[in-house]
């Protein structure tokens, strides 16, 4: 089947929001005493919230700039511009109209390549959220679909956003399944919302997308997981990119942004429920979905640090984009600029360790905090006891560790043990490998019943 995808150049021609940067371009001056800093973000790509939605709602960047303005006699304004994907942010940055942007790892590489080509070089200066196994991207199908594994996608119509992190996951996953990602499926290049509608209408068989679309569709009963990106065991992340000229001319303002991002990160880690509620209010996403990704045991880990394992993963992404003719070559080492983070680190700040294995977690209605449990059985027992007071229950995949909604997971009973899996294929593989021990798939309701028994 021929791939139906837009040419790489057309990816940058997405519609722009009504608001534009000030007349003099990004970081432009309205008169001698006012400077506008333009920030491009993705409100619904919720593991960028510490450089976007949450940061904006908390006002930390504006506070930093106000303090700077008092010192240097300049009034600073922030123009926040919201986009659905990273491509239009890159288009605006390379046109000199956005100063700072946040996007996923694959779009970041396109950002680097386009910046160099158009003589508007950009640099990666921090990370927002990451998952060391790749669990931020998921392939989903319709709830009633008979597709059970990635191999079932051969010859099927699959929607994704070409050049996105989710597209990268799809390409790699298909290759591992022995399917040519260009000829083995019919790939449709669509915005996430368009793809979600196409899946619901039955005009595509599957959707590969990034946070938070898969979780949202599953939570709303409009999709089920087919492939967990964490099966790739390759780190994926979102980060902050800045125009080189802006970083040079307004180094102090960039430092202010990174300090504000650091504060937003600390807020999210200290008050994950409150942060989820804030992001939900700002975006219209269900708070339960936001928490799946951004919660205390969520899929994403928030830390601005440019971790070596993330940069190493970024280098592994380059050949995938090059094969798709979305970039020719990217000098990742030249693109990554650790100096701004080093500058603010010199003044002190938190240093976070790598994430621990996620634990099952229960969120009760009206509660400002969640409760973590040692095992899926303990979680289900607590959920059963709570009855109608349960707002959401989360459980990590028994193999990949990806948290998922407990009532949307595929459950396996094996003696007294209960294990959850994001996908049917994951559960099937486990049962096949442990059939001698009596492992069998059960429904969520059956799992809850078994958790309450003495077995």
C-alpha positions in Angstrom: 0.0 0.0 0.0 1.2 3.5 -0.8 1.8 5.8 2.1 -0.4 8.9 2.0 1.5 11.6 3.8 2.1 15.2 3.2 5.5 16.3 1.9 7.8 17.3 4.7 7.7 21.0 3.7 3.9 21.0 4.0 4.1 19.9 7.7 5.2 23.5 8.5 2.2 25.1 6.8 -0.2 24.5 9.6 -2.8 27.2 10.5 -1.5 29.9 12.8 -3.4 31.3 15.8 -5.1 34.6 15.5 -2.6 36.2 17.9 0.8 37.0 16.4 4.1 38.3 17.7 4.5 42.0 18.2 5.2 44.1 15.2 9.0 43.9 15.5 8.9 40.1 15.5 9.5 37.9 18.5 11.2 39.5 21.5 10.3 42.7 19.8 10.3 46.1 21.4 7.2 48.3 21.5 9.0 51.5 22.0 12.2 51.7 24.0 10.8 50.4 27.3 8.7 47.3 26.4 9.9 43.9 25.3 7.6 41.1 24.2 8.8 37.5 24.6 6.8 35.0 22.4 6.4 31.5 23.7 5.0 28.7 21.6 3.5 25.8 23.5 1.1 22.8 23.1 -1.6 23.0 25.8 -2.9 19.5 25.1 0.5 17.9 24.9 0.4 17.7 28.6 3.9 16.6 29.4 5.1 20.0 28.2 3.0 21.8 30.8 6.0 22.9 32.9 7.1 25.0 29.9 3.5 25.7 28.8 0.0 25.3 30.2 0.9 24.9 33.9 3.7 27.5 33.7 1.4 30.0 32.1 -1.3 29.4 34.7 1.1 29.8 37.6 2.5 33.1 36.3 6.1 32.2 37.3 7.7 33.4 34.1 5.9 36.8 34.3 7.0 37.1 37.9 10.6 36.5 36.9 10.4 39.1 34.2 8.7 41.6 36.4 11.7 41.4 38.8 14.0 41.8 35.9 12.1 44.8 34.7 12.4 46.5 38.0 16.2 46.1 37.8 16.7 47.2 34.2 13.8 49.6 33.7 12.1 47.6 31.0 8.5 46.3 30.9 8.4 42.6 29.7 5.4 41.0 28.3 4.8 37.4 27.4 2.8 36.4 24.3 1.7 32.7 24.7 0.8 31.0 21.5 -0.9 27.6 21.6 -0.5 25.0 18.9 -1.7 21.4 18.4 1.8 20.0 17.3 5.4 21.1 17.2 5.6 21.7 13.4 3.9 25.1 13.4 6.0 26.2 16.3 9.1 25.4 14.3 7.7 27.3 11.3 7.2 30.4 13.5 10.6 30.1 15.2 12.4 29.8 11.9 10.5 32.9 10.7 11.8 34.8 13.8 8.3 35.1 15.3 8.6 32.7 18.3 11.5 32.9 20.8 11.0 29.8 22.9 9.0 26.6 22.1 8.3 23.2 23.5 7.8 20.0 21.6 8.6 16.3 21.4 11.9 14.6 20.5 11.2 14.0 16.8 9.9 17.5 16.2 12.9 18.9 18.1 15.2 17.3 15.5 13.1 18.8 12.7 13.3 22.1 14.6 17.1 21.8 14.6 17.3 20.9 10.9 15.0 23.6 9.7 16.7 26.2 11.9 20.0 25.4 10.3 18.6 25.3 6.8 16.9 28.6 7.1 19.8 30.3 9.0 17.7 30.7 12.2 19.5 28.2 14.3 17.8 26.8 17.5 19.0 25.0 20.5 17.6 22.4 23.0 18.0 23.9 26.4 15.9 21.8 28.8 13.5 18.8 29.1 9.9 19.0 30.3 8.7 15.4 30.7 10.2 12.0 29.7 9.7 8.3 29.8 12.9 6.2 29.7 11.1 3.3 27.9 9.0 5.3 25.4 5.7 4.9 27.1 4.4 8.4 26.2 3.3 7.2 22.7 0.6 4.6 22.1 -1.2 3.0 19.2 -4.9 2.6 19.8 -7.8 1.0 17.9 -11.6 1.3 18.2 -13.2 -0.3 21.2 -14.9 -3.0 19.2 -11.9 -3.6 16.9 -10.8 -7.2 16.3 -7.2 -6.1 15.9 -5.2 -7.7 18.8 -1.6 -6.9 18.0 0.7 -4.7 15.9 1.1 -7.4 13.2 -2.7 -7.1 12.6 -2.1 -3.6 11.1 -0.6 -5.0 7.9 -2.6 -3.4 5.0 -4.7 -1.3 7.4 -5.2 2.4 7.5 -3.3 4.1 10.4 -3.6 7.7 11.3 -0.6 9.6 12.8 1.1 13.0 12.7 4.1 12.5 10.4 7.3 13.7 11.9 5.9 13.5 15.5 7.2 11.3 18.3 4.2 9.1 17.9 5.0 8.6 14.2 8.5 7.6 15.2 7.1 5.0 17.6 4.8 3.6 14.9 7.7 3.3 12.4 10.0 1.6 14.8 7.3 -0.7 16.1 6.2 -1.8 12.6 9.8 -2.5 11.7 10.2 -4.7 14.7 7.0 -6.5 13.7 8.4 -7.1 10.2 6.1 -4.6 8.5 7.4 -2.0 6.1 6.2 1.3 7.6 5.9 2.9 4.2 4.4 0.0 2.1 2.9 -2.3 4.7 0.2 0.0 5.9 -1.8 3.0 4.6 -0.5 5.8 6.7 -2.6 9.0 6.9 -0.9 12.2 8.0 -3.4 13.9 10.3 -3.6 16.3 13.2 -4.4 14.4 16.4 -7.9 15.6 16.7 -8.6 14.7 13.1 -7.2 11.2 13.6 -9.3 10.7 16.7 -12.4 11.6 14.8 -11.4 9.3 11.9 -10.9 6.4 14.4 -14.4 7.0 15.8 -15.9 7.3 12.4 -14.3 4.0 11.3 -12.4 5.6 8.4 -9.0 4.4 9.9 -8.2 1.2 11.7 -5.8 2.6 14.2 -4.3 5.8 15.6 -0.7 6.3 16.7 -0.5 9.5 18.8 1.4 11.1 21.6 0.4 12.2 25.1 -2.5 12.7 26.0 -4.6 11.5 23.1 -4.4 7.8 23.7 -5.2 8.1 27.4 -8.1 10.5 26.7 -9.7 8.2 24.1 -9.3 5.2 26.3 -10.7 7.0 29.3 -13.7 8.1 27.3 -14.4 4.6 26.0 -13.5 5.7 22.4 -10.4 3.5 22.0 -8.4 0.6 23.4 -4.7 0.3 23.4 -3.1 -1.9 20.8 0.6 -1.1 21.3 2.4 0.3 24.3 5.3 2.5 23.1 7.3 1.3 26.2 7.7 -2.0 24.4 10.4 -0.4 22.4 12.4 0.4 25.5 13.8 3.6 23.9 13.6 6.8 25.8 11.2 9.5 24.6 10.8 13.1 25.9 9.6 16.6 25.2 11.9 19.6 25.6 12.4 23.4 25.3 14.0 24.9 22.2 15.1 28.5 21.8 16.3 30.6 18.9 20.0 31.0 19.0 19.8 34.8 18.4 17.3 35.3 21.2 19.4 33.1 23.6 22.4 35.4 22.8 20.7 38.7 22.9 18.3 37.9 25.8 20.3 35.4 27.9 18.9 36.7 31.1 15.4 36.3 29.9 16.1 32.8 28.9 17.5 32.2 32.3 14.3 33.6 33.8 12.2 31.2 31.7 14.3 28.2 32.8 14.0 29.3 36.5 10.3 29.6 36.1 10.2 26.1 34.4 12.2 24.8 37.3 9.6 26.2 39.8 6.7 24.8 37.8 8.4 21.4 37.8 8.8 21.5 41.6 5.1 22.6 41.9 4.0 19.7 39.7 6.1 17.1 41.6 5.0 18.5 45.0 1.3 18.9 44.2 0.5 16.6 41.4 -3.3 16.5 42.0 -3.6 20.2 42.1 -1.4 20.5 39.0 -3.6 18.0 37.2 -6.7 19.9 38.1 -5.2 23.1 36.9 -4.1 21.7 33.6 -7.5 20.1 33.1 -9.3 23.4 33.7 -7.0 25.2 31.3 -7.2 22.6 28.5 -10.7 20.9 28.9 -9.0 17.5 29.3 -10.3 15.2 32.0 -8.2 15.6 35.1 -8.0 11.8 35.4 -6.3 11.7 32.0 -3.9 14.5 32.9 -3.0 12.6 36.1 -2.4 9.4 34.2 0.6 11.0 32.5 1.6 13.8 35.0 0.7 12.2 38.3 2.9 11.1 41.2 3.2 7.6 39.6 2.4 8.9 36.1 3.8 7.9 32.7 5.9 11.0 32.4 8.7 12.1 34.7 9.3 15.8 35.0 12.9 17.1 35.2 14.5 19.9 33.2 17.9 18.2 33.2 19.4 17.2 29.8 20.0 13.6 30.9 22.7 11.7 28.9 20.2 8.8 28.2 17.8 11.3 26.6 20.4 12.9 24.4 21.6 9.4 23.4 18.0 8.5 22.4 17.7 11.7 20.4 20.7 10.6 18.4 19.0 7.3 17.7 16.0 9.2 16.3 18.0 11.0 13.6 18.2 7.9 11.2 14.4 7.3 11.5 13.7 10.9 10.4 16.4 10.7 7.7 14.9 7.5 6.3 11.5 9.3 6.1 13.3 12.2 4.3 12.1 14.6 7.0 15.7 15.6 7.7 19.1 15.0 6.0 21.4 15.1 9.0 21.3 16.7 12.5 24.3 17.5 14.6 22.7 16.7 18.0 25.7 17.7 20.0 25.7 21.1 18.4 21.9 21.4 18.9 22.0 20.7 22.6 23.1 23.6 24.7 23.6 22.8 28.4 25.0 26.2 29.3 21.7 28.0 30.3 20.8 25.2 32.7 24.3 25.3 34.1 23.9 29.0 34.7 20.8 28.8 36.8 22.0 25.6 38.5 24.9 27.7 39.9 22.4 29.6 41.9 20.9 26.4 43.4 17.9 24.2 42.5 16.6 20.7 42.8 18.3 17.7 41.1 15.9 14.8 40.6 17.0 11.1 40.5 15.8 8.8 37.8 12.2 7.6 38.3 11.5 4.6 40.5 9.2 1.8 39.3 5.6 3.1 39.3 3.1 1.7 41.8 -0.6 1.2 41.6 -2.5 4.4 42.6 -6.0 5.2 43.7 -7.7 8.6 43.4 -10.9 9.0 45.5 -13.5 11.7 44.8 -13.0 14.9 46.7 -9.5 14.0 47.9 -6.6 16.3 47.3 -4.1 13.4 47.3 -3.9 9.9 46.0 -2.8 6.7 47.7 -0.2 4.3 46.3 -0.3 0.5 46.9 2.3 -2.2 46.8 0.5 -4.5 44.4 -2.4 -4.6 41.9 -4.3 -6.8 44.2 -4.1 -4.3 47.0 -5.2 -1.6 44.6 -8.3 -3.6 43.5 -9.2 -4.4 47.1 -9.1 -0.7 48.0 -11.1 0.2 44.9 -13.7 -2.4 45.8 -14.0 -1.1 49.3 -14.3 2.5 48.1 -17.1 1.6 45.7 -18.6 4.7 44.1 -16.1 7.0 45.7 -13.4 6.0 43.2 -12.4 8.8 40.8 -9.7 6.9 39.0 -7.5 3.8 39.6 -4.1 3.4 37.9 -2.0 0.3 37.5 1.4 -0.2 35.9 1.8 -2.8 33.1 3.4 -5.9 34.5 6.2 -5.9 31.9 6.7 -2.3 30.6 5.7 -0.5 33.8 3.5 1.9 31.8 0.6 3.1 34.1 -2.9 2.7 32.7 -6.4 3.0 33.9 -7.2 -0.2 35.9 -10.6 -0.6 34.4 -9.2 -0.3 30.9 -6.3 -2.7 31.4 -6.2 -6.3 30.4 -6.0 -8.5 33.5 -4.3 -11.8 34.1 -4.9 -14.0 37.1 -2.2 -16.5 38.1 -2.8 -18.2 41.4 -3.1 -15.5 44.0 -1.4 -12.9 41.8 -3.2 -10.4 39.6 -1.3 -8.6 36.9 -2.3 -5.8 34.5 -1.3 -5.1 30.9 -1.9 -2.1 28.7 -2.6 -4.2 25.6 -4.2 -7.6 24.8 -1.0 -8.6 23.1 1.0 -8.1 26.3 -1.4 -10.2 28.3 -1.5 -12.9 25.7 2.3 -13.1 25.6 2.4 -13.4 29.4 -0.3 -16.1 29.5 1.5 -18.1 26.8 4.7 -18.0 28.7 3.1 -18.9 32.0 0.3 -21.3 31.0 1.8 -24.0 33.2 1.1 -21.9 36.2 -2.5 -21.5 35.3 -2.2 -17.9 34.1 -5.4 -16.8 32.4 -7.0 -13.5 31.2 -9.9 -12.2 33.3 -12.1 -9.2 33.0 -11.6 -6.2 35.3 -14.8 -7.1 37.2 -13.5 -10.6 37.7 -10.1 -9.2 38.8 -11.9 -7.0 41.4 -13.8 -10.1 42.7 -10.6 -12.2 42.9 -8.9 -9.4 44.8 -11.6 -9.5 47.4 -11.4 -13.2 47.9 -8.9 -15.1 50.0 -7.5 -16.9 47.0 
